[in-house]
Amino acid sequence: MRALLQRVHHASVVVDGKKIGDIGPGLLILICAMQGDTTATADQLAAKIAKLRIFKDDSGKMNLSLKDSGGSALIVSQFTLAADTSRGNRPGFSPAASQEHGRRLYEYFIQAVIALGITTATGEFGADMDVSLTNAGPVTIWLDTNA
């Protein structure tokens, strides 16, 4: 699985003019299931994200995890993270999991994050979404379970 994490002061997602997800301080998690990913992959990524120490402690150092900081997660599916730009100027998305498998892993990943005790909001799988955020730092981190 691939994820792009953005530490945020605030993030929200709107579908068809209606706000469906909204968080305060925490992480915007853009997530893509790749071919060959499994529920074990989703569990591994959820655990890594929950423990990643990218939030400031009282000394201003990045020593706290999402869970330690009390932050929330806004999880948004984004198959374009699978973009293959190695040939030509039009990205290919064949490395992404099929839509059906991607949806199952997206929903599983959300439940895995919730099970870790993190307050979670979500986007809508496969929808055309407007995502807004105020990046904190900025801190943006790319995670790939196959790397």
C-alpha positions, -999 to 999 in steps of 0.1 A, spaced: 0 0 0 11 35 -6 2 65 17 10 101 16 7 116 51 3 153 58 5 166 93 -24 191 95 -39 217 118 -72 210 101 -85 189 71 -118 182 55 -133 164 25 -164 175 5 -184 153 -19 -212 168 -40 -211 200 -20 -215 182 13 -188 180 39 -184 143 48 -152 143 68 -135 168 90 -107 167 115 -87 191 137 -50 185 144 -38 152 131 -30 135 98 -45 136 64 -38 101 50 -41 97 13 -41 60 7 -39 36 -23 -40 -2 -24 -16 -17 -48 -17 -50 -67 -7 -78 -43 -16 -59 -11 -35 -79 16 -52 -72 49 -18 -79 65 -3 -51 44 -31 -28 56 -25 -38 93 13 -32 89 7 3 74 -19 13 100 4 3 128 34 22 112 13 54 108 -1 52 143 34 49 158 52 74 135 67 101 157 61 132 137 42 154 162 60 180 184 65 174 221 67 201 247 103 208 236 93 213 200 109 181 188 91 155 166 88 129 194 51 121 195 30 97 175 -5 104 162 -19 84 191 4 101 217 -6 136 204 -43 128 206 -47 137 169 -72 125 144 -69 109 110 -88 118 78 -84 89 55 -90 95 18 -87 70 -10 -64 82 -39 -56 57 -66 -34 82 -84 -7 74 -58 -2 44 -80 8 65 -110 35 51 -132 51 80 -151 80 60 -165 67 60 -201 55 92 -218 35 120 -203 3 103 -194 4 84 -161 -6 48 -161 -24 33 -130 -20 -4 -136 0 -9 -104 -31 0 -84 -53 -28 -70 -86 -34 -88 -115 -12 -78 -132 -40 -59 -100 -51 -41 -90 -15 -35 -123 -7 -19 -121 -37 4 -86 -28 16 -95 9 20 -124 0 42 -102 -26 61 -75 0 66 -100 25 81 -111 -2 106 -75 -10 114 -68 26 122 -99 29 143 -90 -3 162 -57 14 172 -77 40 191 -74 68 166 -104 91 160 -110 88 123 -130 106 95 -131 94 59 -136 104 23 -158 83 0 -141 56 -21 -142 63 -58 -159 97 -54 -148 130 -69 -137 148 -37 -126 182 -27 -100 179 0 -89 210 20 -61 211 45 -39 234 65 -5 216 65 13 219 98 51 223 95 48 215 66 53 178 73 46 155 44 57 119 44 55 92 18 51 55 29 52 25 6 49 -10 21 67 -24 -10 97 -2 -8 
